């Protein structure tokens, strides 16, 4: 997504990549990856909401 929206919005997706990789670790569990904790999910939920809000605001600015 970064490449598709760069410029001007690609930088907004940087936190998403870490969350995507963590989701993959959880779905394909191994002994090397710790379980996802409730605290981790709640912290990422705040980041995900911010990502959507930032992207929506910037996208609306681009078409206005």
PyMOL commands that set and color helices and strands:
alter all, ss='L'
color gray80, all
select helices_A, chain A and resi 2-5+10-27+38-63
alter helices_A, ss='H'
color red, helices_A
deselect
rebuild
show_as cartoon
